[in-house]
Amino acid sequence: MKKNIIKLKSLIVIAVVTVISIGCTEDFLDTAPTDAISADAALSSPENMMLVLNGLHRIMYAQNPLPGGESSRSGESHFIPALDAQGGSIIHSSPGNGWMTADLQWLNHTNPNTTTVYNFWYQRYHFIASANSIINTIEEGDFAETPELNNILGQAYAYRAWAYHRLVTTFAKGYLIGNPSSDPGVPLVFSTEPPYESAPRSSVEEVYNQIETDINTSIDYLADASAPANKSHISINAAHGIKARVALSKGDWEVAATSAEAAREGYPLLSESEWLSGFNTYDLSEVIWGGRVIDSETNYFQSYFYYISPTFNGSQNRSNPKIISSELYDQIPETDYRSEAWLPLAPNTNPSASNDQGGGFESDPNYDSEDEFWNAWEEIIATYGMTSGHNTHPYMTVKFLQQNPGTIDPDDVIYMRASEMVLIEAEARAMMNDIEGAQEALAILGNARDSAFDVSEFSTQEELMEEIKFQRRVELWGEGFSFHDHIRWDEPLDHTNSGAARVLYQDGFTQDRPSENDDWIWKIPQAEINANPYITESDQN
């Protein structure tokens, strides 16, 4: 761990670099620093500390510039769709060019030697190391308290809380289905000076205690802070949103509800036209936190939209349109405009489709003639701006659309929306058996999306929870929540009626519920075990 999760003096320089992409193919992408400052200089002033934070904002989405990391698994741009591939939300219609096939087959996170587990661990501990450097320097230094300094501290504490929460909910047993006081969590590390000693795995409960302390401290500082520069920065609303997520995963229902309500204040829900516009900018009214992707620092063929957008001009989507579970989609009422975000009757033009129904109208039960089949394809291509090389598939998504369709141009990555906060509040109040409160929260979203929505149909805790789960699966489809939702709800994974192909999904086609199946817990990277004297093979998940 001396190598993997601290090494502050080397990591802090990387956090403030501006990187550019070199190369123009999907097979070779590289990065090179164009500017860097020393660790001591990076921590010498609030202005330079803000550069460190800006580096973290970019690492959230950008191609990985960290020493020892792999660019092929880059920040939330990769892990949001990867977690939804594992959790069964985003369904792949074919192997495509191979990206994320091992994720949906449950091969990557169950292998301690994969780049996936290494980068998830390594990148998040980099956030922790950088946050530690800022927190320790300010707390131990002689800096005048100003709104600017409070903003820096507030964001640093929030990033540390966010990173620990991502780690403990992924590399440890779920709080609600395990024994948090004794279940092993992840190491808690705070030092920024030699000898960079690490730590053994703290219990899940101890990690949560630290997360709660950090996020509360963050909110205290942000309450007296200067306004965030933009939505890439962690605002007090985003900090409340992180707190709501933490409380929800722990079952601290009252805190989850009140924090979610605070998080969404001032962020009105999207209108119909906004919801169907493509989710490609953080300027959307209800986006609380998101990454403004800078052209020179995008992932290009490793970007979020490369993995998920049907219009992105890359082989991942041209040959592998992402689909929603047909079972889920068929439950969406016709009066709910979100049904327009997927195309259930799109022709299956891909000869490599895993369900053996692709390549022409003869194998597509929705069309009676070749002309009808290809006319439908041409209409979709023209409507959404795809290229002639793009395939279509029944139930394919058009939720995520580029601002410049048919290109590899970058688009923003959304991390937190007001709709998620409404659903957190509704779930938390339902779990408290506050029927009226849960109905009021649920109606905020339901009435906004479905002209015929009637919350009075859900009058018991069980009915409310079933509807809330349905709403989360539709509203937040493709936004990275399904894997951890399964853990919180202790629900098995079963693609039997989803439209996924067993031949493609293999072990990921069905998985027992998380309380009975430790494969929901990611393996600790072998490189961490090899480097950390406090963690041995016996500590492996």
TORLUM-647062 format. One record per residue (C-alpha): x, y, z. Coordinates in steps of 0.001 Angstrom, whole numbers, padded with zeros to 6 digits, always signed. Example, Ala and Ser with C-alpha at 12.3 -4.5 7.8 and 13.67 -1.06 7.14 Angstrom:
+012300-004500+007800+013670-001060+007140
//
This chain:
+000000+000000+000000+002994+002241+000370+003053+002046-003402-000635+001893-004137-002671+004256-002001-000351+006889-000605+002857+008024-002316+001575+011549-001885+004708+013330-003049+004432+011756-006476+000651+011696-006713+000092+015303-005744+002048+016521-008757-000104+014436-011067-003276+015819-009523-002578+019280-010852-001354+018452-014325-003242+019264-017465-003191+016287-019784-003637+016016-023506-004586+012990-025522-002154+011740-028129-003234+009445-030926-006458+009139-032846-007508+005509-032769-009393+003370-030331-006386+001061-030038-003856+003621-028821-004434+006545-026510-001788+008139-024323-001417+011140-022064+001328+013651-021450+001544+016359-018798+001713+019897-020097+002180+021520-016706+003047+020360-013201+004106+021866-009899+005875+020333-006935+003997+018911-003972+005226+021662-001662+004163+024358-004112+000791+022693-004640+000028+023078-000953+001561+026503-000433-001502+028650-001025-005263+028396-001409-004878+029183-005099-002556+026211-005598-004705+023934-003456-007562+024752-005775-005388+023461-008603-005152+020167-006742-008942+020055-006454-009288+020895-010138-007064+017908-010836-009467+015714-008880-012447+017149-010755-010762+016087-013998-009750+012651-012759-013446+012030-012070-013953+011655-015820-010648+011967-017687-008256+009382-019067-006221+008213-016079-002948+010185-015757-001859+008599-012454+001503+006810-012283+000974+003063-012172-002670+003346-013234-004137+002077-016466-005850+004462-018864-008200+001707-020017-010350+002077-016894-010776+005815-016462-012678+007375-013604-016443+007517-013331-016683+007630-017130-015821+003937-017044-017205+002777-013725-020707+004264-014021-021563+002119-017079-019472-000809-015817-021447-001011-012568-024688-000901-014525-023422-003684-016798-022707-005806-013711-025960-004795-012044-028129-005652-015034-029370-002173-015923-027407-001651-019134-027803-004775-021270-025333-005452-024059-026904-006770-027246-023676-008291-028586-020018-008707-027574-019198-005670-029700-015484-004968-029535-015187-006667-026153-015339-003672-023852-017073-004556-020556-017926-008101-021648-015922-009418-018694-017817-006999-016421-021259-008218-017403-020011-011829-017233-018883-011221-013640-015269-012046-014443-013526-008727-013784-014479-007804-010226-014093-011392-009023-010447-011528-010166-007892-009658-007994-005480-009318-010916-007696-007329-013286-007166-003708-014245-010774-003051-013227-010327-003776-009513-006869-002204-009469-007936+001093-010983-011120+001376-008945-009086+000930-005740-006067+002932-006848-007939+005948-008214-010154+006313-005151-007207+006119-002782-005605+008820-004871-008618+011010-004089-008114+010188-000409-004376+010951-000523-004947+014296-002227-007767+015191+000174-005524+014249+003115-002784+016540+001818-005141+019512+001685-006858+018801+005000-003639+018180+006938-001838+021174+005456-004649+023588+006262-005437+022179+009692-001762+022189+010714-000832+025423+008975-001302+029118+009562-003931+030015+007006-006491+032747+007544-010060+031459+007453-011799+032790+004384-014801+031705+002310-012327+030502-000319-010419+028364+002195-013685+026958+003572-014664+025989+000030-011360+024126-000437-011639+022313+002894-015297+021508+002351-014589+019936-001016-011579+018004+000305-013607+016457+003135-016437+015672+000698-014086+013964-001743-012626+011863+001063-016096+010863+002226-017182+010078-001345-014086+007976-002051-014331+005953+001167-018020+005352+000499-017324+004113-003017-014649+001796-001631-016511+000364+001350-019725-000280-000571-017780-002073-003307-014994-003957-001507-016991-004959+001594-020285-006595+002471-023314-004321+002340-024063-002564+005620-027694-003703+005675-027024-007356+004855-023896-007998+006925-022461-007425+010382-020857-004002+010003-019200-003981+013414-017118-007027+012471-017173-007236+008654-013818-006121+007194-014025-002842+005324-011135-000948+003752-008002+000696+005209-008432+004143+006718-005372+006254+005932-004720+009870+006853-000971+010550+006773+000721+012732+004186+004287+012591+005488+006960+009846+005589+007026+006957+006268+003622+006792+004537+002466+003918+006700-000796+002351+005679-003242+000409+007799-005125-002876+008026-008744-003156+006985-010998-001279+009381-014462-002643+010040-017319-001537+007811-018797+000354+010741-015527+002180+011451-015259+003251+007826-018843+004517+007859-018137+006447+011069-015258+008204+009334-017366+008896+006242-020100+010449+008354-017597+012601+010244-016046+013763+006979-019263+014610+005179-020653+016478+008193-017415+018451+008435-017633+019154+004715-021145+020558+005047-020059+022750+007975-017257+024282+005926-019318+024652+002754-022032+026488+004701-019549+029359+005104-017785+028952+001777-017563+030884-001427-019854+029706-004194-018587+026794-006316-017073+027804-009637-019249+025349-011541-021000+021999-011176-017737+020071-011441-016991+021377-007961-018656+019844-004914-021250+022310-003667-023068+022137-000352-025996+020583-002235-023716+017852-003614-022309+017273-000126-025857+016811+001201-026418+014404-001696-023348+012351-000751-024614+012303+002833-028013+011079+001606-026391+008243-000360-024303+007211+002641-027307+007199+004960-029430+005257+002459-026798+002525+002100-026591+002293+005895-030323+002306+006543-030199+005600+008435-033549+006517+006955-034281+009843+008647-030882+011274+007728-031236+009955+004184-034611+011658+003762-033662+015042+005200-030292+015131+003433-031844+014252+000086-034394+017008+000505-031602+019502+001271-029554+018303-001695-032236+018951-004299-033203+022406-003047-032871+024828-005954-032606+022098-008602-036025+021726-010289-036845+018477-012045-036357+018261-015784-039174+019040-018176-040173+016513-020820-038058+018164-023515-035062+018406-021210-035365+014765-020093-035419+013591-023701-032599+015899-024840-029801+013389-024274-028342+013896-020766-025230+015344-022384-024697+018531-020362-024509+019394-016712-026393+022605-017496-029639+020632-017173-031737+022101-014374-031638+019168-011990-027940+018274-012298-026401+018876-008874-022916+017521-009616-021304+016610-012907-018105+016759-014923-017683+019461-017551-015577+017517-020000-012780+019627-021440-011988+018826-025058-008264+018330-024478-008837+016055-021487-011652+013805-022588-011398+010026-022812-012490+009914-026460-012836+006140-027009-012912+005519-023268-015526+008141-022496-018897+007637-020857-020717+008317-024116-018475+005865-025959-019796+003132-023682-023454+004088-023684-024578+006543-026371-026143+005044-029514-024856+007997-031554-021167+007914-030561-019077+007009-033596-017101+004193-032044-017180+000447-032566-018477-000187-029043-021869+001290-029929-021974+000825-033687-021772-002920-033132-023351-003171-029695-026452-001005-029109-027228-000958-025386-030728-002066-024449-033069-001880-021483-034625-004980-019980-037700-005694-022079-039477-006842-018922-038806-003466-017291-039641-001425-020357-042948-003178-020889-044036-001944-017439-043615+001724-018397-047068+003257-018996-047780+004823-022362-048549+008042-020510-044980+008175-019179-042831+010143-021636-039694+008316-020501-040866+005418-022676-039543+007441-025622-035977+006969-024363-035898+003404-025695-036991+001954-029022-038749-001397-028501-039401-001891-032216-035993-000889-033556-034962-003427-036220-032189-005849-035289-029663-005041-038025-026610-006515-036312-025540-009938-037662-023458-010375-034502-026384-009873-032112-026122-012413-029322-029796-013395-029432-029431-014943-032944-032148-012627-034255-029944-010062-035981-028829-009269-039473-032046-008910-041429-035827-008872-041482-036037-012663-041898-035037-013134-038266-036789-010061-036860-040361-010866-035777-041377-007187-035828-041150-006745-039622-042832-008473-042548-040717-007190-045438-037177-006149-046159-038245-002669-047227-040180-002123-044013-037218-003379-041977-034613-001118-043587-036925+001884-043781-037303+001666-040028-033514+001559-039630-033043+004559-041927-035615+006562-039993-033820+005908-036695-030437+006782-038186-031791+010047-039595-033775+010979-036485-030934+010562-034018-027956+011438-036209-026191+008104-036242-023892+007009-039043-024549+004390-041694-022253+002092-039726-024503+002070-036647-026660-000975-035959-030005-000896-034190-031653-003398-031885-035081-003796-030222-035310-001943-026898-032136+000047-027660-031543+003205-025662-031745+006723-026991-031620+008225-023490-028005+009358-023880-027477+011367-027067-024475+013423-028062-024712+017131-028667-022906+016410-031962-024219+012962-032944-022193+010691-035168-018886+012111-033867-016427+011335-031071-016895+014793-029536-016905+014869-025726-019990+015428-023596-020450+016009-019889-020740+013234-017304-023541+013546-014753-022836+012288-011208-025886+013453-009245-029393+014636-010117-032338+015942-008158-034460+012963-009285-032130+010603-007444-032586+012690-004315-036385+012563-004633-036198+008785-004897-033849+008543-001902-036307+010567+000153-039220+008417-001010-037395+005159-000234-036220+006348+003154-039693+007477+004203-041204+004225+002943-038674+002256+004995-039686+004315+008050-043279+003322+007216-044085+006999+006772-046673+006238+004110-047878+009786+003608-044351+011200+003466-043230+008544+000986-046267+009209-001189-045591+012945-001206-041979+012424-002263-042815+009791-004861-045537+011980-006356-043002+014735-007054-041263+012500-009582-044242+010437-010733-046397+013452-011556-043519+015065-013438-042960+012035-015686-046363+010396-016166-049511+012376-016919-051663+009593-015458-049584+008912-012339-051691+008307-009227-049663+007896-006046-052747+006784-004106-052380+003389-005811-049408+002757-003518-050763+002807-000008-048633+000243+001827-044917+000025+002481-044614-002971+000167-046498-001259-002682-044472+001911-002255-041146+000070-002290-042046-001836-005437-042967+001399-007200-039868+003198-005922-037670+000377-007230-039416+000583-010593-038968+004347-010720-035253+004102-009846-034693+001495-012569-036347+003678-015202-035337+007170-014103-031707+006348-013278-031122+003786-016039-027515+003948-017182-026408+006275-014361-024506+003653-012378-026767+002681-009477-028087-000816-010224-025189-002872-008804-025343-001236-005383-029156-001102-005445-029175-004898-005670-026945-005042-002587-029066-002604-000557-032289-004399-001496-030648-007854-001211-032053-008840-004589-030646-011523-006891-029670-010865-010481-031798-012676-013063-031814-011883-016777-034295-014613-017689-036926-012215-019045-034732-009200-019789-033665-009829-023364-030054-010500-022394-028482-013542-024055-027290-016305-021751-024562-017220-024244-023096-013739-023837-023728-013182-020129-022648-016595-018835-022071-016321-015047-023561-012823-015077-026917-014091-016327-028029-015060-012811-026501-014453-009406-027903-015308-005979-028872-012493-003629-025954-010577-002047-026610-011804+001504-025952-015344+000277-023334-014632-002384-019977-013006-001674-019278-012526-005377-021105-009208-004967-018005-008082-003017-015147-007016-005276-011754-008631-004802-009009-006483-003298-006326-005896-005941-003530-008439-005685-001041-005613-006112-002378-004079-002891-001986-007316-000973+001555-007697-002319+002533-004153-001302+000670-003661+001969+002243-005368+005014-001027-005010+006904-003118-007015+004420-002413-010657+003626-004025-013321+001459-006234-014231+004403-007777-010748+004204-008886-011238+000611-012616-011074-000052
//
